[in-house]
Amino acid sequence: MRELQAARETGSRVPDFFIAGHAKSGTTALYEMLRAHPQINMPDLKEPEFLAREPQDQPLASKQYPRTLDEYLALFVAAAPEQRAGEASSTTYLRSTVAARRIAALCPHARVIAIFREPASFLRSLHLQWFQFGVETEADFATALALEPERRRGRNLPRPPDSIWVRALFYSEHVRYVEQLRRYHECLGREQVLALIYDDFRADNQRVVREVLRFLDVDDSLEIAPSEANPSVRLHSPRMHQLVHALSRGRGPVSLAVKTSVKAVTPRRVRRRALRAADRKVPDSGPRRAEEPIMAELRSRFKGEVVAASEYLERDLVSLWGYDDVP
């Protein structure tokens, strides 16, 4: 924490704002739209996650995360003095119990944009995303949820226990909306936190983006093209998906051999394009019939959280998200 305060006192360029939101809640689209604004500068690396990581955490090898404070601050040196600098570590910063304090230590005047989504659909999309990324190894949504108690005891973990991604598989910890918001309110103050609802952004992202621009004190009259990034996908062939990612991540002796051969003859940008195509092959049309029981169970399980969030935000999320008749 002292290192973060010292960096601020030396006059190093630090972020002015952070996007902290649920996975598949429009954070990537918001990131793309904001960085198109001439008064805003955001690094190409969307999710540095630096302020949420512990020294022992092992990030995904496939991403070039900043490992030191100097590497992290280097992401913002391109920001002009008149620009707002920001980053979007999104779900990691929302879930983290330390990120809010670290953000406040590094930049006490920072503004935070938090985006929330209806719990059941959010967790389903999160599971799909983790499976796409190779973080989650269980393709079945209900089974993955049921594994949480065992994983908390250190069993059935797809990654080393010191990885930041292991905690991401404790799905219930993601649905603590009031607790997540309160951490930022206590560290930064309510006036520096803008809480948004995914439904509003999906219905009219231009209006919501202009609200964000006003919150960041930049010109909200400029035309910004809408963006829909990272649509959820339905995985019709989990085995094929796992094979693609095994080759991509280089797991196991066979995949390492194949990966080496593929790398030798295929440009990196072509490999990435092929992997993204495999990830996004089929648009998600919502829960399958087989998933309806677990979706109903999740709504019942998290209704209390929705009620609490409604009261905390002074907005009727119970009706908006269809929890009126949930027992």
N, C-alpha and C positions, 0 to 999 in steps of 0.2 A: 504493500500500500504506500509506503514511503517513497518507493521508486516512482510510482505513478505521480505522486504529488511533486516530487523533485523535477520530473519531466515537464510538468506544467510550469513550474517556477523558472525553468531555463528559457522559456519562450518557445519551446518546440510547438509545431503545429499539431493540434489535437482535434479530434472530431467535434463538431458542433451538435450533431444529432445522431440518433441510432434508431433503426427499425427493429422492433422486437415483437414478433408475432407468431402465431401458430403456422405450422406447415400447411401448405395448400390453402392459405387464406389470403392470397393476393400479394404476399410480401415481395415476390420476385417481380411481378408486374409493377408494383409501386416503385421498387428500386429502379427498374428500367425507365419508368416515366420521370422520376425525379432526376435521374442523372442526365436526362435530355435537356434539363433546364439550364440556361447559361449561368445562372447565379448559384448553381449547386455543383459540387464536385464529389463523386463517389468512385472509389477504386474499382478496377476490373474484377478483383477478387471480392465477390459479393459477401461472403461469410468468413471473415478472418477468425472469429470466435476467440480471439486472444484474451479478452477480459473475462471469459467464463472458464478458462482452462486452469487446471492445477499442474504443478511441475511434473507430476507422474503421469499425466494423461498422454495417451498416444493417439494423435489425430489420424484420420484416414491417410494412408500413404499416397493415395492418388491425388491429393490436393497439396498445393504449395502454401501451407499455413505459415504465418510469421511465428518464429520460435522465440524471439526476444522482443523486448519493448522497442528497441531501435528499429527492428524490422517492421514492427507494427506501425510505428509512427512514420516510417518511410512511405507507407501507403497514402499519406495525406500531404506530402511535400508539394505535389503538383497543384494543390488548391491555391488559387489566387487569394490575396488578402480580402477582397470584396466578396468572395464566394463562401457559401456554407459547405463545410466538409462533413461527410457522413458515411456510415456503413450500415450493413443490414445483416447482422448475425442472427437475427430473427428468433427461431424457436429455441436456440441455445441460450440466448440472453434472457428469454422469457422464463425458461425452465430453471436457469441457474440461481443458486442461492447467494452467489458472491458477485455476480456481474453488476448489479445495481450499485453496490458499495464501491466497486472499482471504477465504474463510470463516474460516480460522484467525486472520487478522489482525483481522477485524471482531469475531468472537466466538470466542475460543479454547476456550470450554467448550461450544461447539455440539455437538449430536448429529446424526448423519447416518444416514438409513435408505436403504440401497442395495438395489435389486431387480434381479435378473438373470433372463434368460430364455434358453432353448435357442437357439443362434445362428441356425440356418436359419430357424426360424419367426419369430424376432425380426426378422431382416432383411427377410423377406417382409412382415411387418406394418408395419415402418418404411417400406418403399417405398410401400405403400398409403397410409399416413398422409401422407407427403410429397407424393404425387400428389394426394391430397384437398386438401391445403392450398395447392397451387399452387407448392410449393417445387421439386418434381420435375416435369419436363415429359415424361419418357419413360414411357409407360404399361406397357411390357413389362418385367417384373422382370429377366429375364436380360440384356436390352439395357442397362438402367440400371446393372447391376453392371459390365458390360463397359466402360462409358463412363468408369469411374473414372480409369484412367491418362491418358486424354485430358483429362479435366477438371482433373487435377492440373497439366497443362501450360497451363491457361487457356483451353481450347477446349470448345465445347459446354456452356457454362455458362448455365443458365437465369436467373441473377441476376447483378448486378454483382460483380466479383471481390472487393470489399471487404465483401461481405455475410457475416454470421455463418452464413447458411444455405447458402452454398457449401460450407463445410467439412462440413456435415451430410450432403452427398451423397457424401462419401468413405466409402462403406459399410464398408469393411474396418476403419476406425479405431474403429468402434463395438464391435467384438468384440475387446477387449483387457482382459478381465475382471480379471486379476491386476494389471495395470498400473493400471487405474482404481481398484481397491480400495487398492492400495499407496500411491497418492498421498494418500488420505484417512488411512490409517494413519500415514503419516510426518508429516503435518501436525497431526493431532488425537489420534492414539493409537488402538489397537485397541478400547479399552473405550468409545470414543465413536462407534463405527461399528457399526451393525447390518446385516449382510448377509442378505437374504432371497431366496428362490427363488420365482419366479412360480408354479410348479406347486403349492407349498404354499398360497399365497394363493388360488389358483383353487379348490383342493380344500376349503379351510376358512378363508374370510377372517375369520370371527369369531375363531377361535383366533389367527390371525396378528395381527390388529388388537390383541387383548389383549396379545400379546407386545410389540407396538410401544408400547402405553400404559404397560406396565411399564418399558420402556426409557426412556420420557420422564418417568418418575416421576409419573404422574397416575393417578387412580382407574381401575382396569381392571374394576371390578365393574358399571359402568353398562351398560345395554342400548343398543347402537348398531345401528341398522338396516343390513343389508347393502346394498351398492351395486355395480352393474355398469355402469360408465360407459364411453363411447367404444368400443363394440364395433367390431371390424374389419369392413370391408365389401368386397364384391366389386363391381368397377366393370364393369357390363355394357355401358355405353356411354361409353368414354373421351372421345369427341368431345363428347358432350353434357355430360359432367362438366367438360371444359375450357371449354366455352362458358359454363356457369353460373359458373365461377370467374373467367373473363375479365370477365364483366359485374360480378361482385362486386368484383374488384380494380381494375377500370377500366383495363384494358390496351388500348391502341390507340384511334384516333379514333372508330371505330364504337361500341366498347363504352363509351367515355366519353359519347358522345351518348345512347346507350340508358340507361346508368346514371343520367345526370342526369334523364332523363324518368321512370324508375322511381322514383327517390328523391322526385321531386316529388309522386307520388301514392300512395306506399306507406310506411307507418310503418316505422321502423328495426327494431323488434322483429319485424315481419312478414317483412321481408327476411331477417333472421338465421334465423328459424324455417324459411323456405323453403330457405335454403342448407343448414342442418343436415339437413333432410329429404332433400335431394338427396344429401348426403354419406352418409347412413346408411340408404339405401333398402333394401339387400339384405344380410342377415347373411352373414358369411363362414363357409363350411363347410369351410375348409381349402384346401390347394393343389389346383389343377386338375391333370389328368393331364399336360398340356403342361409344367407346372412341376416335375414329379417329377425330371427329370434335373438341373436346376439345384439343387434341394433336396439331392439326393444329393451333388452336387459340393461344395456348401457344407459339408455335414457332414464330408466327407473333408478339406476345406481347413481346417476349424476344430477338428478333433478334438484337435490338440495343445493348443489353448487350453482345451478342456473338461477334458482331463487335468490341465493345470496348475492350473486353477481348483479341481478336485477336491482336489488335494493342498494347495493354499493354504487352502481352506476346511475341509479335513478332512471332506469329504462326498463320497459316491460319485455325482457328477453324470454320470459315464460311463454307469452303468446306468440312472439316473433318466431321462436324456434319450435312451436307446436308442443309445448310441455303441459298445456292446460289439462289434458286428460291422462297424463302419465301418472300411474299410481305411485 
